[in-house]
């Protein structure tokens, strides 16, 4: 075997844009096609908006205009504008920006000068315009390469910065912006910045009450046990309530305006502070899980020069608040300990409801303790990782990998279907959980059924969500069932299970439906896979010669060699989304309660699960 040659010629130095394009995951997480809220096209948008938010925080500009028309994104703020002599440098030179000067940006969203450079390098077209002091400067780029720079000119345009970009299809394959994800991002921005107005494609987003509005908008009043507790300090804001029906904990956490979906030191301290304050107030050593059961809450803190565990800033690693302030843990414990205790003393009715909820949770936990112990033993005896779950090497909690957001669990039914996916999957990021038959209809049942039912118990164990969503092992949970009546029924039963016991998985956009082709149309030269009768007809009209048309009646009929195309780069996922106007109880009642003529229409309207209209032949 010939030895490889290793000389000076093997050593390369990449310029800034080459490195970003070669390793985009380091800068924007996973790429994706826009079907997931974590996909890179939304990170590009976020990085652009973050700069506008920093201007608002500094008191410059109260409105942000955003337009997304097809592939083209335009973001315009009315802040101070980029200093005209540095317009090109700010968007094309790494480690260049105003945020290193903490006098100007003490608690900025982004600190490392990477954001707009990544947007520039990963865009087929990028244009920056700065209006400042009655003058304007513009520059245009293609995949990070400067192609046009306009000289300074006099202008009557309002001050501020305007960024226009088109994500590069060579990086983001067949992408599409989903308004639902964009709107959720924008709502979070206005919740964290009361007084800020964001106008997106003509629709106005505004918040007066911050995190209180966040919890109210994401939950119906009927679901909440008591009025939201809303507490604010200089560098901290929290909102707390409990759900009447939800079993597990739900947290929305933010640092300097950044949505930390993976939590971090601030969220851990918040959970600890709530338990300690409640114990001290009632003078009882309640179990932490009983105190936090069914809690719905949000926390936002501002930290000097925060340290995140990745460039996408989804988990806070900082232990200090910065400056003369104490540690994050001490700061949050002191604030919650004082302010929540004062609130409970002033609102005895709320305090009484919280205590009743804790006592009920304690009773249910003790009733379940024996069942949970047996369930864990059964899961162990079932050799979960050998029989039901074919695991992957990477999990969501693996913060060292830039592919952690790709971690996926396919839930499928039947040996042939699970076998095809298992043989064709990416073993690094994709796991397979095999169901045996149709799951139980869990509508109206208590959490006890999760431990008594083997399928639910093993699925819960595979996802690692018994105690907290923070321990979720996979970022994407994908229901992969046949495109027929039985397959649709299994989908509904699984969605019911998640809605009943783990609605946060749906609220936080972790649940998807795998779209697989219904037809294969091919001739001797070309093969096309079609996801609808319309696509089949189009393929038949485009391909010439003798055609072979195959109708896939089940996932098991698709060979592993073919299946790898449908769960690889070209994977099509349909996100399962909740209608925020309806409570979980209302959803479940219509969704899996007594049969009604409106059920199918309801599912399509409110869960946005695309039901394929399948030809009978």
Phi, psi and omega in degrees: 000128183289140179279140178285146181268132181232104183229185179301332182291341179279348182269124180236148172246119180271142173281175190303314184288326178297318181293318179298317182286330179283325182232060184298330181299332179294335186254325185231013181074215182284158183278287176071179183243008180101357180282344178244144180295342180272356186294153188301328182297331177282331176292322176301316179297315182298316181299324179289315181292326182307321179294325177292321179297319179300323177296316179298315181300325179279005176086018182238103177095118181253000183227141174233127177258129180229135177227132172232111179238103184065241182270345187272128181242131177233127179233121184233123173250173180235041179276210185281342184083147178292135175310127193300328180285352184240012184302312181292317182299318185298330182255002183219002177239120182300148177059037175235129179169169182275353188278353175285337178274097186292350174292327182269324184229076185291323182227063184280158175292313181239142186236350191256007175067025183257323192318293184291337176293319178296318178299316181299309184295331185260014181246138176292332176216135180217129180228132177240135178229127177240128177245122188202133175055038177077009179231160184227146177221133179230154176212143180237145183226157171232120186041045175087353182265126180295124180244344180200135178224119182268138180293161178302139178219154177291144181211152174255004180293149179298150181296162178131184184238139178234122179246131175236131178211155175234111180305143185282121180293344176290336178260313183255101186285126173046049185277160177206129176285133175257124183300327181301318181288320179296315182296323178295318177301315183292324176299317178300321179299316183284330175299322184275350182224069180305135183102343178278137175248127174243128178248115182245114182048039176091348180265136185266135176238127185204147178221137176261330189245019172058231186295336174297318177296323180302309181293322180294320182287332183269354182219145175280151181301329181294336181277343187267136184286326182205163180302146184297131175275118185240116185234136182228142175228190182298313183237022182210145175215135178225153175222133187221138168203178176235148177272148176282331189243334185287143183269315188265178182276151178222124182232140170242114184237146185218147175227119180052037179087355180271128179284106182270083185295339178261010177074226181133198186297325181289320180290320177298319179293324179296313178300319179294318183295321179299313181298313182298316181296316180297316178300315181294321183295315182272349180068030181226142183273065181297148175294138184303321181294329178288322179294319187268352181301131177072010181288141173234120188208169178213146177220139175227129177230159176242125186237141177285121178048066182295150176248121178255162184273000175199165181297330181282357169058044180265352180215124181281132177253346183299141173253346181247146177283335181100160180064223180267005182282158180285191178293161178303315182299312181294317182299313181291318179299318180294316182294309181296318181303319181279309188287320179290321177298316178299318181297316182295324177293326181276344183230073184299331179295317177295318179301321180292320179295321179296317181294320178298321179296319180294316180297319178295319178297320179297318179297314180294322180296318180292323177295328182272346189304314180294318180295319181297321179297314178295323181296320179294321179294320178296319180297322179293317181292331182285358181050059186315312187284352180255327187253306184273323185244123171257098192282168174252173184276339185244139179234166182302326182284354180280089185286350181283341184259138176279004178253009186300328181289348177275351183303126190223138172244118174271126175256116184226168184235132177098145183294321184293316181294312180295327178294318180296316180294318182299319182287333186255357185285168170270110187293345179283325187235349187242125178247160182230128175246124185258120175279155173245099181077188181282137177293163177288146172283109187268006182302130177080358182271160180271171182299341180305325183293334180297326182270331182280330180272122186300316182299312181295320181298315181289326178293317177300318179294320180297320180281341180062048184240016182298316185268318186199150175291341179299335183264010180307130187273338184231137180285326182242124177249114190244120176277117183243095181234165179297151179273060176218185184299314179297319179297319178296321179297318178297319176304311183297320181293321179290318178297322176300316178302312181291320178298320184290317189244334183222059184298338180298331178299325178278318179301323183267014173062047176258348188255134183222162171249129178282126175265122178239155184294145176270333185223153169237125179241125181210155169236196184291337186256332190216147176236133176235137177256132188240133185261002179203162176302327180295318178295325178296315180297321179295317180297319180297328181280336183271323183277142182250165179086193180287125184255142172249120183245122180244133175257116178279112181272344180203160181297328182294342179278348180269122183293154178305323180297325178280322186298329183298336178288329187271349176237018178255224182298332183261021182300139177247118180241135176253112182291142174269120185236150178264147171275116186295344182283347184247144177282161178300320181296319178296318178302309184294323181298314179285325191289312183227015176279209180299145185297134178227153179297339185268002188300309183298317179298320179299315181299315181295317184290316192255341177251352177051035174268120184285120179262118181289133174270105190265134176293146183287338183273000000 
